[in-house]
Amino acid sequence: MQKDNKFFEDIAKLASGAAGGFVEIKREIEDMVGYQLEKLLHRMNLVTREEFDTVSGMLSKLREEQENMKKKLADLEQKAPK
């Protein structure tokens, strides 16, 4: 019976060590995948949300100014002698 207990203790230690190893392997894989993903995103030259929002706001203002200028031009064309 003592041998059985020693056997099960050894199996438990082995399983515990393997589980710890798997956790470390998982962490290494996550780190490698994260690093590769960062490299890929950097190569894609993507903009940040802040940069996108800034340029989008600028574009909205330019469109509004363009519409105002179109209206002014139309008014001037109507007032111009023919």
Summary of the structure (lengths in Angstrom):
residues: 82
radius of gyration: 33.8
end to end distance: 115.0
largest distance: 115.0
contacts: 145
relative contact order: 0.04
helix: 89%
strand: 0%
